[in-house]
């Protein structure tokens, strides 16, 4: 009995020494060891031909009263929209994108600064029109048509791809190939071998970025002596893939 108690006491003392010294018991040795791995971020980019165009136009009218300014802008906007609908083609859209009506102020600079008070001398109404068309080659014609019908400003023009999924898929495949190439190069440099993929996640996969090809300013119809040249070019999508590989 005394010998048994002594052995148990020695075991307790040994365990306490292991805890104090920071060494785990032998039974737990190796547990929780972190797997050796390499993490890389692959990047893939794919270019595609755009098949849709988006344009924005604005009609502005300034008049002494809000009603006159609003009615004049509405009349011109209707003319512009009617003209554009004849050019957008099947599946195209012409719609109102916004409307604003703001007072026009004037300050009499002849008065002393303390006596200067802005007064309303008129109102400016702005109708904004958005156009969506699959006739990308017709973008220049749409711009000329809108200006001839009374548009005062061309807000911008962008090209995009309607069905972006195939381009995104190709970009992701390219990102995966880039990640594999990076991991292989790193493993060779460190003299280790890749065991396989432990984890993979999409860090970022964007839709094809619209290409801004033309941003307009205020124009007069009489200044348009030639057709506006527009070249759609290509659009680019980018994907990023984070991949963790096991090594040995």
C-alpha positions as CSV (number, residue, x, y, z in Angstrom):
1,X,0.0,0.0,0.0
2,X,2.8,2.4,0.9
3,X,4.6,1.6,-2.4
4,X,1.4,2.3,-4.4
5,X,0.9,5.6,-2.7
6,X,4.5,6.6,-3.5
7,X,4.1,5.7,-7.2
8,X,0.9,7.8,-7.5
9,X,2.7,10.7,-5.7
10,X,5.6,10.5,-8.2
11,X,3.2,10.5,-11.1
12,X,1.5,13.7,-9.8
13,X,4.8,15.4,-9.2
14,X,6.0,14.5,-12.8
15,X,2.8,15.9,-14.3
16,X,3.1,19.1,-12.3
17,X,6.7,19.6,-13.4
18,X,5.6,19.1,-17.1
19,X,3.0,21.8,-16.7
20,X,5.3,24.2,-15.0
21,X,8.1,23.7,-17.5
22,X,5.7,24.3,-20.4
23,X,6.1,20.8,-21.8
24,X,2.9,18.9,-22.6
25,X,2.4,15.3,-21.4
26,X,3.8,12.8,-23.9
27,X,0.3,11.6,-24.8
28,X,-0.5,15.1,-26.2
29,X,2.8,15.5,-28.2
30,X,2.2,16.4,-31.8
31,X,-1.5,17.3,-31.3
32,X,-2.6,20.6,-32.8
33,X,0.5,20.9,-34.9
34,X,-0.3,23.4,-37.8
35,X,-0.3,21.9,-41.3
36,X,2.5,23.2,-43.5
37,X,1.0,25.2,-46.4
38,X,1.5,27.8,-49.0
39,X,-1.2,30.5,-49.8
40,X,-1.3,32.4,-53.0
41,X,-3.7,34.7,-54.8
42,X,-4.2,34.0,-58.5
43,X,-5.4,36.7,-60.8
44,X,-7.1,36.1,-64.1
45,X,-8.2,38.7,-66.7
46,X,-10.3,38.1,-69.8
47,X,-11.3,40.5,-72.6
48,X,-14.5,40.3,-74.6
49,X,-16.3,42.2,-77.3
50,X,-19.1,44.4,-75.9
51,X,-22.7,43.8,-77.2
52,X,-24.5,46.6,-75.4
53,X,-24.2,50.3,-75.1
54,X,-25.5,52.7,-72.5
55,X,-25.9,56.4,-73.1
56,X,-27.2,59.4,-71.1
57,X,-28.5,62.7,-72.4
58,X,-29.8,65.8,-70.7
59,X,-32.3,68.5,-71.9
60,X,-32.1,71.9,-70.2
61,X,-34.4,74.9,-70.3
62,X,-34.2,78.1,-68.3
63,X,-37.2,80.4,-68.1
64,X,-38.5,83.2,-65.8
65,X,-41.1,80.8,-64.2
66,X,-40.8,77.2,-63.0
67,X,-43.9,76.2,-65.1
68,X,-42.5,77.5,-68.3
69,X,-39.1,76.0,-67.8
70,X,-40.6,72.6,-66.9
71,X,-43.0,72.5,-69.8
72,X,-40.3,73.5,-72.3
73,X,-38.0,70.8,-71.0
74,X,-40.7,68.2,-71.1
75,X,-41.6,69.1,-74.7
76,X,-38.0,68.8,-75.9
77,X,-37.5,65.6,-73.9
78,X,-40.5,64.0,-75.6
79,X,-39.0,64.9,-79.0
80,X,-35.6,63.5,-78.1
81,X,-37.1,60.3,-76.8
82,X,-39.2,59.8,-79.9
83,X,-36.2,60.3,-82.2
84,X,-34.1,57.9,-80.1
85,X,-36.7,55.1,-80.1
86,X,-36.4,54.9,-83.8
87,X,-32.7,54.2,-83.6
88,X,-32.2,51.9,-80.6
89,X,-33.5,48.8,-82.4
90,X,-35.2,45.6,-81.1
91,X,-34.7,45.2,-77.3
92,X,-33.5,48.7,-76.9
93,X,-34.8,51.0,-74.2
94,X,-35.3,54.8,-73.9
95,X,-36.4,56.0,-70.5
96,X,-36.4,58.9,-68.2
97,X,-33.4,58.8,-65.8
98,X,-34.1,61.9,-63.8
99,X,-35.7,65.3,-63.5
100,X,-34.7,68.4,-61.6
101,X,-35.9,72.0,-61.3
102,X,-33.7,74.6,-59.7
103,X,-34.0,78.3,-59.1
104,X,-31.5,80.7,-60.8
105,X,-30.2,83.4,-58.4
106,X,-28.7,86.8,-59.1
107,X,-27.0,89.1,-56.7
108,X,-26.6,92.8,-57.3
109,X,-22.9,93.5,-57.0
110,X,-23.4,97.2,-56.9
111,X,-24.8,97.1,-53.4
112,X,-22.6,97.0,-50.3
113,X,-21.7,93.4,-49.3
114,X,-24.0,93.4,-46.3
115,X,-27.0,94.5,-48.4
116,X,-26.5,91.9,-51.1
117,X,-29.3,89.4,-51.1
118,X,-29.7,86.8,-53.9
119,X,-33.0,87.0,-55.7
120,X,-34.6,84.4,-57.9
121,X,-34.6,85.5,-61.6
122,X,-35.6,82.2,-63.2
123,X,-35.7,78.5,-63.1
124,X,-33.7,75.7,-64.9
125,X,-35.4,72.4,-65.6
126,X,-33.3,69.4,-66.6
127,X,-34.7,66.2,-68.0
128,X,-32.3,63.2,-68.1
129,X,-32.7,60.4,-70.6
130,X,-31.1,57.0,-70.4
131,X,-30.6,54.8,-73.5
132,X,-29.8,51.1,-73.6
133,X,-29.2,49.4,-77.0
134,X,-27.8,46.2,-78.4
135,X,-26.7,48.1,-81.6
136,X,-23.3,49.1,-80.3
137,X,-22.2,50.2,-83.8
138,X,-25.1,52.7,-83.7
139,X,-23.8,54.7,-80.7
140,X,-22.5,57.6,-82.8
141,X,-25.8,57.8,-84.7
142,X,-27.7,57.9,-81.4
143,X,-25.6,60.8,-80.1
144,X,-26.1,62.8,-83.3
145,X,-29.9,62.0,-83.3
146,X,-30.3,63.2,-79.6
147,X,-28.4,66.5,-80.3
148,X,-30.3,67.2,-83.4
149,X,-33.6,66.6,-81.5
150,X,-32.7,69.1,-78.8
151,X,-30.4,67.4,-76.2
152,X,-28.2,70.0,-74.5
153,X,-25.7,67.6,-72.9
154,X,-24.4,64.1,-73.5
155,X,-23.6,62.7,-70.0
156,X,-21.6,59.7,-71.2
157,X,-21.3,56.5,-73.1
158,X,-20.2,53.1,-71.9
159,X,-20.0,49.6,-73.4
160,X,-20.6,46.3,-71.6
161,X,-21.4,42.6,-72.1
162,X,-25.0,41.6,-71.5
163,X,-24.3,38.0,-70.5
164,X,-21.1,38.3,-68.4
165,X,-21.1,34.7,-67.0
166,X,-18.9,33.1,-69.7
167,X,-16.3,35.8,-69.5
168,X,-16.3,35.6,-65.7
169,X,-15.9,31.8,-65.9
170,X,-12.9,32.2,-68.2
171,X,-11.4,34.8,-65.8
172,X,-11.7,32.4,-62.9
173,X,-10.1,29.6,-64.8
174,X,-7.2,31.9,-65.6
175,X,-7.0,32.9,-61.9
176,X,-6.8,29.2,-61.0
177,X,-4.0,28.5,-63.4
178,X,-2.1,31.6,-62.2
179,X,-2.5,30.4,-58.5
180,X,-1.1,26.9,-59.5
181,X,1.9,28.4,-61.3
182,X,2.7,30.7,-58.3
183,X,2.4,27.8,-55.8
184,X,4.6,25.6,-58.0
185,X,7.3,28.2,-58.3
186,X,7.3,28.9,-54.5
187,X,7.5,25.2,-53.7
188,X,10.5,24.7,-56.0
189,X,12.2,27.7,-54.5
190,X,11.7,26.3,-51.0
191,X,12.5,22.7,-52.0
192,X,9.2,21.3,-50.9
193,X,6.5,19.3,-52.7
194,X,2.8,20.3,-53.1
195,X,0.3,17.9,-51.6
196,X,-2.8,19.4,-53.0
197,X,-5.4,22.1,-52.4
198,X,-6.4,22.6,-48.8
199,X,-8.7,25.5,-49.3
200,X,-9.8,27.8,-52.2
201,X,-12.1,30.8,-52.2
202,X,-13.1,33.5,-54.6
203,X,-11.6,36.8,-53.4
204,X,-13.1,38.9,-56.1
205,X,-14.8,38.2,-59.4
206,X,-16.1,41.4,-61.1
207,X,-18.4,41.8,-64.0
208,X,-16.8,43.0,-67.1
209,X,-16.0,46.6,-66.5
210,X,-17.9,49.0,-68.8
211,X,-15.6,50.8,-71.1
212,X,-16.1,54.6,-71.0
213,X,-15.5,55.5,-74.6
214,X,-16.9,59.0,-74.9
215,X,-18.0,61.6,-72.4
216,X,-19.8,64.6,-73.8
217,X,-20.3,68.2,-72.9
218,X,-22.9,70.7,-73.9
219,X,-23.2,70.8,-77.7
220,X,-25.2,72.6,-80.3
221,X,-26.9,70.7,-83.1
222,X,-25.6,73.1,-85.7
223,X,-22.0,72.3,-84.7
224,X,-22.4,68.7,-85.7
225,X,-21.1,68.8,-89.2
226,X,-20.0,65.2,-89.3
227,X,-21.1,61.9,-87.8
228,X,-19.7,61.2,-84.3
229,X,-17.1,58.4,-84.6
230,X,-17.4,55.8,-81.9
231,X,-15.3,52.6,-81.5
232,X,-16.5,50.2,-78.9
233,X,-13.2,48.4,-78.4
234,X,-13.2,45.6,-75.8
235,X,-14.2,45.2,-72.1
236,X,-12.1,43.5,-69.4
237,X,-13.2,41.4,-66.4
238,X,-10.9,40.4,-63.5
239,X,-11.1,37.5,-61.0
240,X,-9.0,36.8,-57.9
241,X,-8.7,33.4,-56.4
242,X,-7.2,32.7,-53.0
243,X,-5.8,29.1,-52.8
244,X,-4.0,27.3,-50.0
245,X,-1.8,24.3,-50.9
246,X,-0.5,21.7,-48.5
247,X,3.3,21.0,-48.7
248,X,5.6,18.3,-47.5
